[in-house]
Amino acid sequence: MRNLLLCFAFSALLGSEINAQICDSTVCKNSCCCASDVALPAGLMLSHVHHKGEWMVSYRLMSMSMNGIRSGNSSISDNAVFNQYLMAPKSMQMNMHMLMAMYGVNNKLTLMFMANYISNTMKMSMLPVVGMNMPGMDMSTGNFNNPTVSSGLGDIKIYALYNLLNNDYHQLVISAGANIPTGNINYLGAGNNIIYSGSRLPYAMQLGSGTFDVLPGISYLYKKEKLATGIQLSGVERFYNNSLGYHLGNEATANVWFAYRWLSFLSSSLRIETFVNNKIQGNDPYLYYLNEPSANPANYGGQRVALYLGSTWQIRKGILKNNKLGAEYGLPLYQYVNGIQAPVTAMINAYWSITF
């Protein structure tokens, strides 16, 4: 992935105009690619810098829904899962509430800080057994009325974004970040949880990685009149096990997107995202991996291609000047999962930001 980022940066620089026109702190000259003039898709970050002394503060919501059971790229039944595990996944909901701040050190360098609050809910079922009467279990379906839940502060991320190129039509930004492991990786199940009562929840239900991780990225933007398009590559590199004896898989994400400004305050966007996530390395020795699929580190990672449609509203006048709202809805076009997992069925990204 590092070689891919370097190749993309080199080719983009060669194909760009040499005479770059830098945005100053007061006005976007001609069609210059200033952050305030580009309607980026709601799920896209790390793609722009700010003027010297300029702040941007935003709230973001990222929501992911998962339903059913998949092995590889095929759906499977509960009974197929029960051949290996005591329980089968039914659904999972993951929500992240993020506060983000960006500050322009100068017209080329911007610093970014992200903190988030995470909430997870997982529902499971067990094959009904004659005579079995477990608390919280619907005997007719095998579903448990008490889902497994976790919530709290996640990992903190810090970034430096540097603008290599910014002229009338082209913008190239590189980013380097670090993941600070502030999220809990020792979250215990509630007392009424049928499997994890008072014991550590599986990997997907924990709130952080437990490791300091490296976060590289590069973004290219082309803008002319009302049309904007771009490419972004980003990743997560993890090098060592956390205190529990495992580390989450490395990640690579590629985005291609298009946006069109219909009115001075309204834009629409289309984004295609390819996401690759490796398996978990190592394991938590306190998790019994035959309980259910998410307790087994082999059932993590895979590939996904998703399509997002979105819209952005930018307020340019009045008391709400410099406020921006954006949202997008995504559906998977293709998924391949390692082992047995609940596949992603829908994604929502939304944000509000203010620049001052």
C-alpha positions as CSV (number, residue, x, y, z in Angstrom):
1,M,0.0,0.0,0.0
2,R,2.9,2.4,0.7
3,N,4.2,1.9,-2.8
4,L,0.8,2.6,-4.2
5,L,0.5,5.9,-2.3
6,L,4.0,7.0,-3.5
7,C,3.2,6.1,-7.2
8,F,0.0,8.0,-7.1
9,A,1.6,11.1,-5.5
10,F,4.4,11.0,-8.2
11,S,2.0,10.6,-11.1
12,A,-0.4,13.3,-9.9
13,L,2.5,15.8,-9.5
14,L,3.7,15.1,-13.0
15,G,0.3,15.6,-14.5
16,S,-0.4,18.9,-12.6
17,E,0.4,22.4,-13.8
18,I,3.6,23.8,-12.5
19,N,2.5,27.3,-11.8
20,A,0.4,26.7,-8.7
21,Q,-1.9,29.5,-7.5
22,I,-2.2,29.4,-3.7
23,C,-5.4,30.5,-2.0
24,D,-4.9,33.4,0.3
25,S,-6.7,33.9,3.6
26,T,-9.5,36.1,2.2
27,V,-10.6,35.0,-1.2
28,C,-10.6,32.0,-3.6
29,K,-9.1,33.3,-6.8
30,N,-10.8,32.2,-10.0
31,S,-11.8,28.5,-9.4
32,C,-9.1,27.8,-6.8
33,C,-9.8,24.7,-4.7
34,C,-10.3,26.2,-1.3
35,A,-11.9,24.0,1.3
36,S,-14.9,26.4,1.6
37,D,-15.6,26.1,-2.1
38,V,-15.7,22.4,-2.5
39,A,-18.7,20.2,-1.6
40,L,-16.9,17.0,-0.5
41,P,-18.9,13.8,0.2
42,A,-20.0,13.5,3.8
43,G,-17.9,10.4,4.4
44,L,-14.7,11.8,3.0
45,M,-12.1,13.3,5.4
46,L,-8.4,14.1,5.1
47,S,-8.9,15.8,1.8
48,H,-8.4,19.5,2.3
49,V,-6.3,22.0,4.3
50,H,-7.3,25.4,5.8
51,H,-5.9,28.9,5.6
52,K,-3.4,30.1,8.2
53,G,-5.1,30.7,11.5
54,E,-8.5,29.2,10.3
55,W,-10.4,26.7,12.4
56,M,-13.0,24.2,11.4
57,V,-15.0,22.3,14.1
58,S,-17.5,19.6,13.1
59,Y,-19.7,16.9,14.5
60,R,-20.0,13.7,12.4
61,L,-22.2,10.6,12.6
62,M,-21.1,7.3,11.1
63,S,-23.6,4.5,11.2
64,M,-23.3,0.9,9.9
65,S,-26.0,-1.8,9.9
66,M,-25.3,-5.5,9.5
67,N,-27.9,-8.2,9.1
68,G,-28.0,-11.9,8.2
69,I,-25.1,-14.3,7.9
70,R,-22.4,-14.6,5.2
71,S,-19.5,-16.9,4.6
72,G,-17.1,-15.7,1.8
73,N,-19.5,-14.0,-0.7
74,S,-22.5,-16.3,0.0
75,S,-25.4,-16.1,2.5
76,I,-25.7,-19.1,4.8
77,S,-28.3,-20.3,7.3
78,D,-28.3,-20.4,11.0
79,N,-28.0,-24.2,10.9
80,A,-24.7,-23.9,9.0
81,V,-23.4,-21.7,11.8
82,F,-24.6,-24.1,14.5
83,N,-22.4,-26.8,12.9
84,Q,-19.4,-24.9,14.4
85,Y,-20.8,-22.5,17.0
86,L,-23.3,-22.4,19.9
87,M,-24.9,-19.2,18.6
88,A,-25.4,-17.4,15.3
89,P,-25.4,-13.7,14.6
90,K,-28.7,-12.0,13.7
91,S,-27.8,-8.3,13.3
92,M,-25.3,-5.7,14.5
93,Q,-25.6,-1.9,14.7
94,M,-22.5,0.2,15.0
95,N,-22.7,4.0,15.6
96,M,-19.9,6.5,16.0
97,H,-20.4,10.1,17.1
98,M,-17.2,12.1,16.3
99,L,-16.0,15.6,17.3
100,M,-13.3,16.9,14.9
101,A,-11.3,20.1,14.9
102,M,-8.9,21.3,12.2
103,Y,-6.5,24.3,12.4
104,G,-4.4,25.9,9.6
105,V,-0.9,26.3,10.9
106,N,-0.2,28.0,7.5
107,N,-1.7,27.9,4.0
108,K,-0.1,24.5,3.4
109,L,-0.1,22.7,6.8
110,T,-3.3,21.8,8.8
111,L,-3.5,19.8,12.0
112,M,-6.5,17.6,12.8
113,F,-7.9,16.1,16.0
114,M,-10.7,13.5,16.2
115,A,-12.4,12.1,19.3
116,N,-15.4,9.8,19.1
117,Y,-18.1,8.1,21.1
118,I,-19.0,4.5,20.0
119,S,-22.1,2.4,20.6
120,N,-22.5,-1.2,19.4
121,T,-25.5,-3.5,19.6
122,M,-25.3,-7.2,18.6
123,K,-28.2,-9.6,18.5
124,M,-27.8,-13.4,18.3
125,S,-29.8,-16.6,18.3
126,M,-29.4,-20.2,19.5
127,L,-30.8,-23.3,18.0
128,P,-33.8,-24.1,20.3
129,V,-33.4,-27.3,22.2
130,V,-36.3,-29.3,23.7
131,G,-36.5,-28.7,27.4
132,M,-34.0,-25.8,27.3
133,N,-35.3,-22.7,29.2
134,M,-32.6,-20.0,29.3
135,P,-33.4,-16.5,30.7
136,G,-34.1,-14.0,28.0
137,M,-34.5,-16.6,25.2
138,D,-37.6,-16.8,22.9
139,M,-38.1,-20.6,22.8
140,S,-40.0,-20.4,19.5
141,T,-37.3,-18.7,17.5
142,G,-34.1,-19.1,19.5
143,N,-33.6,-15.3,19.6
144,F,-32.4,-13.6,22.8
145,N,-34.3,-10.6,24.0
146,N,-31.2,-9.1,25.7
147,P,-28.8,-8.0,23.0
148,T,-25.0,-7.6,23.6
149,V,-24.2,-3.9,23.9
150,S,-21.1,-1.7,24.5
151,S,-20.6,2.0,24.5
152,G,-18.0,4.6,25.4
153,L,-15.1,6.7,24.2
154,G,-13.1,5.3,21.3
155,D,-9.5,5.8,20.2
156,I,-8.3,9.4,19.5
157,K,-6.7,10.2,16.1
158,I,-4.4,13.1,15.3
159,Y,-3.3,14.1,11.8
160,A,-1.0,16.5,9.9
161,L,-2.2,17.4,6.4
162,Y,0.1,19.0,3.9
163,N,-0.9,20.7,0.7
164,L,1.6,19.7,-2.0
165,L,-0.3,21.4,-4.8
166,N,-3.1,23.9,-5.0
167,N,-3.9,25.8,-8.2
168,D,-6.9,26.7,-10.3
169,Y,-7.9,23.1,-11.0
170,H,-5.8,20.7,-9.1
171,Q,-5.2,20.0,-5.4
172,L,-3.0,17.3,-3.9
173,V,-2.9,16.7,-0.1
174,I,-0.9,14.1,1.8
175,S,-1.7,13.2,5.4
176,A,0.1,11.3,8.2
177,G,-1.8,10.3,11.3
178,A,-1.5,8.4,14.5
179,N,-4.1,6.4,16.4
180,I,-3.9,6.9,20.2
181,P,-5.4,3.8,22.0
182,T,-7.7,5.5,24.4
183,G,-10.7,3.2,23.7
184,N,-11.5,0.4,26.2
185,I,-10.5,-3.1,25.0
186,N,-11.6,-4.8,28.3
187,Y,-15.3,-4.1,28.0
188,L,-17.4,-6.6,30.0
189,G,-20.8,-7.9,29.2
190,A,-23.8,-6.9,31.3
191,G,-25.1,-9.2,34.1
192,N,-28.1,-10.2,32.0
193,N,-26.1,-11.3,29.0
194,I,-26.6,-15.0,28.3
195,I,-23.0,-15.6,27.1
196,Y,-20.8,-12.7,28.3
197,S,-22.2,-12.0,31.7
198,G,-19.4,-10.2,33.5
199,S,-16.8,-11.5,31.0
200,R,-14.9,-9.7,28.2
201,L,-16.9,-9.1,25.0
202,P,-15.6,-10.2,21.6
203,Y,-13.3,-8.1,19.4
204,A,-16.0,-6.3,17.4
205,M,-17.7,-5.1,20.5
206,Q,-14.6,-3.5,22.0
207,L,-14.2,0.3,21.7
208,G,-10.6,0.6,20.6
209,S,-7.6,-1.2,19.0
210,G,-5.3,-1.2,22.1
211,T,-2.4,-0.2,19.8
212,F,-0.7,2.9,18.5
213,D,-1.3,2.8,14.7
214,V,0.0,4.7,11.7
215,L,-2.5,6.3,9.4
216,P,-1.2,7.4,6.0
217,G,-3.2,9.0,3.2
218,I,-3.2,11.0,0.0
219,S,-6.0,12.9,-1.7
220,Y,-6.2,14.4,-5.2
221,L,-8.9,16.8,-6.3
222,Y,-9.8,18.2,-9.7
223,K,-12.3,21.1,-9.9
224,K,-13.7,23.1,-12.8
225,E,-16.7,25.3,-12.6
226,K,-19.5,23.4,-11.0
227,L,-17.9,19.9,-11.3
228,A,-15.5,18.4,-8.8
229,T,-13.9,14.9,-8.8
230,G,-11.2,13.2,-6.7
231,I,-9.3,10.1,-5.7
232,Q,-8.3,9.3,-2.1
233,L,-6.1,6.5,-0.8
234,S,-5.8,5.9,3.0
235,G,-4.8,3.1,5.3
236,V,-4.2,1.8,8.9
237,E,-1.0,0.1,9.6
238,R,-0.7,-1.9,12.9
239,F,2.7,-3.4,13.9
240,Y,2.4,-5.1,17.3
241,N,-0.1,-6.9,19.6
242,N,-1.9,-5.0,22.3
243,S,-1.9,-5.9,26.0
244,L,-4.4,-8.8,25.4
245,G,-2.3,-10.6,22.8
246,Y,-3.7,-9.5,19.5
247,H,-3.9,-6.7,17.0
248,L,-6.7,-5.7,14.6
249,G,-6.0,-6.2,10.9
250,N,-4.4,-3.6,8.6
251,E,-6.8,-1.6,6.5
252,A,-6.7,0.0,3.0
253,T,-9.4,2.2,1.5
254,A,-9.7,3.7,-2.0
255,N,-12.3,6.3,-2.8
256,V,-13.3,7.7,-6.2
257,W,-15.9,10.5,-6.1
258,F,-17.8,13.0,-8.2
259,A,-19.7,16.1,-7.0
260,Y,-21.8,18.7,-8.9
261,R,-22.9,22.1,-7.6
262,W,-26.5,22.7,-8.6
263,L,-26.9,26.0,-6.8
264,S,-24.5,28.2,-4.8
265,F,-25.5,26.4,-1.6
266,L,-26.4,22.9,-2.9
267,S,-24.3,20.1,-4.2
268,S,-24.8,16.4,-4.9
269,S,-22.2,13.6,-4.8
270,L,-21.5,10.1,-5.9
271,R,-18.8,8.1,-4.2
272,I,-17.4,4.6,-4.8
273,E,-15.4,3.1,-1.9
274,T,-13.2,0.0,-1.9
275,F,-12.3,-1.3,1.5
276,V,-9.9,-4.1,2.4
277,N,-9.4,-5.3,6.0
278,N,-7.0,-8.1,7.0
279,K,-7.7,-10.7,9.7
280,I,-7.0,-10.2,13.3
281,Q,-3.5,-11.3,14.3
282,G,-3.2,-13.2,17.6
283,N,-6.1,-13.8,19.9
284,D,-7.6,-12.9,23.2
285,P,-7.0,-16.1,25.4
286,Y,-10.1,-15.3,27.5
287,L,-12.5,-15.6,24.6
288,Y,-14.0,-19.1,23.9
289,Y,-14.0,-19.0,20.1
290,L,-16.7,-21.7,19.8
291,N,-19.3,-19.6,21.6
292,E,-20.2,-17.6,18.4
293,P,-18.5,-16.3,15.3
294,S,-17.4,-12.9,16.6
295,A,-15.3,-14.6,19.3
296,N,-13.1,-16.2,16.7
297,P,-10.4,-13.9,15.2
298,A,-10.6,-15.9,11.9
299,N,-14.0,-14.3,11.3
300,Y,-12.8,-10.8,10.8
301,G,-11.7,-8.8,7.7
302,G,-12.6,-9.1,4.0
303,Q,-13.3,-6.9,1.1
304,R,-16.2,-4.5,0.3
305,V,-17.1,-2.2,-2.6
306,A,-19.8,0.3,-1.7
307,L,-21.7,3.0,-3.5
308,Y,-22.7,6.3,-1.7
309,L,-25.1,9.0,-2.8
310,G,-25.0,12.3,-0.9
311,S,-25.8,15.9,-0.7
312,T,-24.1,19.0,0.9
313,W,-25.7,22.3,1.9
314,Q,-23.3,25.3,2.5
315,I,-24.7,28.4,4.0
316,R,-22.9,31.5,2.7
317,K,-24.9,34.4,4.2
318,G,-26.6,35.5,7.4
319,I,-26.1,34.4,10.9
320,L,-25.3,30.9,9.9
321,K,-22.6,31.9,7.4
322,N,-19.7,29.3,7.1
323,N,-21.9,26.5,8.4
324,K,-22.1,23.4,6.2
325,L,-24.3,20.3,6.4
326,G,-23.8,17.0,4.6
327,A,-25.2,13.5,4.4
328,E,-24.8,10.4,2.3
329,Y,-26.3,6.9,2.2
330,G,-24.3,3.9,1.1
331,L,-25.1,0.3,0.0
332,P,-22.6,-2.5,-0.6
333,L,-22.2,-3.6,-4.2
334,Y,-19.9,-6.5,-3.4
335,Q,-18.8,-8.1,-0.2
336,Y,-16.4,-11.0,0.7
337,V,-15.9,-11.8,4.3
338,N,-13.4,-14.0,6.0
339,G,-15.0,-16.9,7.8
340,I,-18.5,-16.3,9.1
341,Q,-19.8,-12.7,9.7
342,A,-22.9,-10.6,9.6
343,P,-22.6,-8.6,6.3
344,V,-23.0,-4.9,6.0
345,T,-26.4,-3.9,4.6
346,A,-26.4,-0.1,4.8
347,M,-24.2,2.9,5.9
348,I,-25.0,6.5,6.8
349,N,-22.6,9.4,7.1
350,A,-23.7,12.9,8.2
351,Y,-22.0,16.0,9.5
352,W,-22.3,19.6,10.5
353,S,-19.3,21.9,10.4
354,I,-18.5,25.5,11.0
355,T,-15.4,27.4,9.8
356,F,-14.1,30.5,11.5
